[in-house]
Structure formats: structure tokens, C-alpha cells
Amino acid sequence: MSANASMEDFEALLNESFELATPQEGSVVKGRVLAIEAGQAIIDIGYKMEGRVDLKEFSKPGHESEINIGDEVEVYLDRVENARGEAVISRDKARREEAWDRLEKAYEGEERVEGAIFGRVKGGFTVDLGGAVAFLPGSQVDVRPVRDPGPLMGMPQPFQILKMDRRRGNIVVSRRAVLEESRAEQRAEIVGRLTEGDVVEGVVKNITDYGAFVDLGGVDGLLHVTDMAWRRVNHPSEILSIGETVKVQVVKINKETQRISLGMKQLQADPWDNVAVKFPIGSKWTGRVTNITDYGAFVELEAGVEGLVHVSEMSWTKKNVHPGKIVSTSQEVEVMVLDVDSAKRRVSLGLKQCQGNPWDNFAEAYPNGTEVEGEIKNITEFGLFIGLDGDIDGMVHLSDLDWNRSGEEAMKDYHKGDVVRAVVLDVDVEKERISLGIKQLGGDPFADATAGVKRGAIVTVEVTKIEDGGIEVEYDGMKAFIRRSDLARDRADQRPERFAVGDKVDARVTNIDKGTRRLGLSIKAREIAEEKEAVEQYGSSDSGASLGDILGAALKQRTGDE
């Protein structure tokens, strides 16, 4: 019994020693390279166990293997023995296990890890982190999109682990986070050295519609388009190109956001310092139209100095027209300086002032009384508008269409587009009005008829119409009306029916009203005047002679004279 027991104990102890001496599958063990043949390294891992590993597992991505006979290496033991009686080992798995341990510590401590980009996959790149393969998203490669990743491939560089899951074997890293951190440190250092007003050199890195980003040696500054030149710059590409070295001035630094504003024009003389002297009010200049808006057009007088021609100063006659229909961009125009405000950097210009006031020109060329000809542009309830030289209009009022007819009646003779002649009656330059008359073309019949007639004169008229209130008469082609009370001195004879159409009677002129164009006539006034004259010549108030005798003598005297 004792012999059997001792044998069992010995066997147990022997098995236990074998178990202790044999490495556990799934662990990393050390080995020595015995030989290199057929692209494989034969490695002795001890315990009378050998295995084979492809040489490529000993090489880093993009490099040749660096393994020699006698080298001591760590490998991963998959199985103790395969069909050929060899151990199944792997250098890649050993490196991966080692790497995962190291990376987990780095991830927990938020430390950077070193790796090399060795492949491109959908959405990004693969990175070797010393045995573990990580995914680098395309958005995490650089601060700005990378067009050519070639220079980055295979180059050892730091990465930041964003996420890792050992069970699934997933690792996500970022190169951008490392760059941003280092750039932030570099930026803070550079910004700390700069002060507003410093003049520095930089390289144009990017150009946008609103300006350009200039690299000042690790930190970017914005050169806004309005700070590139004193003149108007439509797009930064007009004066800058990517990669160009430029000299700029630090205009503003925001210490909190570390944003730097740059300027180029600040290094040049400000043209506005001399504007008031160089462009005095009233002077005329030729400039180029740079921009057109709804309210006017901007004209460049010289580089950096623009003035505004307000829409109201563009044309004497085109009042409600868009500026783009009067001038065009890049057109050379002559303008007059109307006002200069150097403090607000504004120059007010006038375009129409260089063309002459058409109403002044018209008044000089066509004084009152001059005949003109033009087309009827418009007909309104109060008159006709006629187009005249200088693209201006004159108006013929209703009352100036005809001497004898009403304006409404005379208006029926005219139509839009008719060419008519008229007389200039008045030109009001300030109000921009021209008064014309058509009836004045044939002269004034009232003025002609009354030219030699004075108040108190006796005229012979012809009866043209009998009415209850008096009679209508005509004198030298002009109508007049004698009221019933003026038909005779005696009330009994103040009857219109005692006259007949065609009768010729003498009447006294009592009034000549050129304003209303009326001639006042009275038969009664004529009789009273004749009576007075007869009394003065043939009698007196105390002679005793009757009025009949006096008038009889006067009549005889007149008959004898005839």
C-alpha cells in the first residue's frame, strides 16, 4: 500500500510540475529566434516548445522586418500544439495585447499616444498605435480639410484617443485635437507677444468673399476686405493671392477669443486727409462709376476717395428713374463737388450740375414772346403739356388756348402727339415751370381793338343781339354788352326792344378792363355828356332858356357845321 501511495504522489507531483512549467494558452510569453527560413522566424518559447511567425509581423507599417537570429521577442501563445506538434504563436497578437494595456492607461490618463497612419478606409484612415489598429475619421485629420494625405502616411506622430472598446476591438483617435491643443498654446504665445499697431509679415493662407486669412507664424489673423486698400475692393482676389507674403498692421486683438484683425491700408497715406483741399466745393471732376444703388451712384474721384451722386442730383428732368438707367458701372462721368465732410468721409456730387440747368438754357434761348414748336406730351383737365428743347415741358393753360371760346371747348381741338406752335409767356427757373400760350400766336384782338380808344371816347357799335337785360353789340370784331340801364338817359327810353339787330348806335366808353378783356359802353353816358357840353356852349343856369331851346340850338349848329 505504501509503495502504491508513493507512486501516486510522485505522479501528482510530476503533473503539477508540468502544469506549472507549461505556459498558459492566451498569454504573452518570451521566446528566442532560432532560425529564419521561408519568410518565417522559428522561435523557441521554452518548455521544449517551438513555433513559427511570419516575418511581416515583426515589421512596422511601411517598413521592412528587423528581426535577427538570437533576438529575444515576446509572442502570443494561441495553442500549445498544432497538428505538426508546434506551438501556435503570434507576434501581432502579442503586440496588440501589449498595446491595449498601454493604450487603456493612456486613455484613462487622457495622454497622447504615438502612431502612424498606414491605410485609407471609408470615412477616414487606419492608424497603427504600436500593435493596435485605430480608426482616424477624416474630420479628425487636421484643423482644415486635407486634400493630399500622402505626406502624413507612415509618419510617426501623436494622436489623442477619443473612444475605445477592448471587447469589440474598436479605437477612435484624433490628430486634429492634438493640433488644436498645440496651436492653442502657440497662438496664446504669439498673441501675447503682439500689440495693436505692430507691423508684421504674414503669408496669405485662405481667401474668402469678405477677406483673407494671414498666417503670422502659427496664428491666423483676418484681413477684412475693407482694410485692404483705401479704394473700393470688390473681391480680395483682386489684390491678393494664396501663398503671397504681405506686410500688415495689427489693428485689433481680442485677448479672450484670441482673434486678430489686420489691415493693409493703414500702412498707406489716408487720401481723405487732403480731400477738402484737393476737391473744393463747386469744382468739376471726371470720375468712374464704381457702384449703383437705389438711391444713387458712387463715383471714384481718385484711389480711395468716392463720392455719392444722389438720385436727385443725377438729372434735371428724370425725377423718378432708377440710377442704373442714367449711368452704368465703370462709366466715366463728369461731376461737380457739392459738399465735403472729411470727418464722416463723405463727398456729395452732382451729375446734372455739369450739364447746365435746362430751364436756364431755355430762358436764355427763348425769351418771353418767342414762338416755339413741340409735341403735345400730355393733356390734363387744366391744360396741355408740350415737349420742348432740353427734354423739358411747357404748359399751355386752358385760358391761353383761345380768345373767344372757353378752354374746355377749345381743348377738343387738340390731341396727344399733335405738333403745335405756341408763344413763351413766362419761365420760372426756380419752380421749373414754363408757361406757354397758343391764342397769343395771332395777337390780342382786344388789345388791337382798343389800341386807339380811351375812356370817355364815343364809338359806333353794331347791335348783334337783343336781350331783356340789354343789348349785345360788336366793336371792331369784339363783343360788348350795354346794360338796360345804360340804353338811354330817360327811363322811358331804356327799352331794348326799341333797337334792332344791325342798328348802329353811338356809345360812350366808360371802362377798358384789360384783365377781364371787357369794354364798358353806355348810350346814357353819351347823352349826358352831350347835354352837358350843349349847356356849357349855348346857355347857363340863369339865362332863362329852356333845355329844349338849348338842345335845339345845338342841333342846328351841328347841322349847319355839317
Secondary structure, 3 states (H helix, E strand, C coil): CHHHHHHHHHHHHHHHHHHHHCCCCCEEEEEEEEEEECCEEEEEEECCEEEEEEHHHHCCCCCCCCCCCCCEEEEEEEECCCCCCCEEEEHHHHHHHHHHHHHHHHHHCCCEEEEEEEEEECCEEEEECCCCEEEEEHHHCCCCCCCCCHHHECCCEEEEEEEEECCCCEEEEECHHHHHHHHHHHHHHHHHHCCCCCEEEEEEEEECCCEEEEECCCCEEEEEHHHCCCCCCCCHHHCCCCCCEEEEEEEEEECCCCEEEEECHHHCCCHHHHHHHHCCCCCEEEEEEEEEECCEEEEEEECCEEEEEEHHHCCCCCCCCCHHHCCCCCCEEEEEEEEEECCCCEEEEECHHHCCCHHHHHHHHCCCCCEEEEEEEEEECCEEEEEECCCEEEEEEHHHCCCCCCHHHHHCCCCCCCEEEEEEEEEECCCCEEEEECHHHHCCHHHHHCCCCCCCCEEEEEEEEEECCEEEEEECCEEEEEEHHHCCCCHHHCCHHHCCCCCEEEEEEEEEECCCCEEEEEHHHHHHHHHHHHHHHHCCCCCCCCHHHHHHHHHHHHHHHC
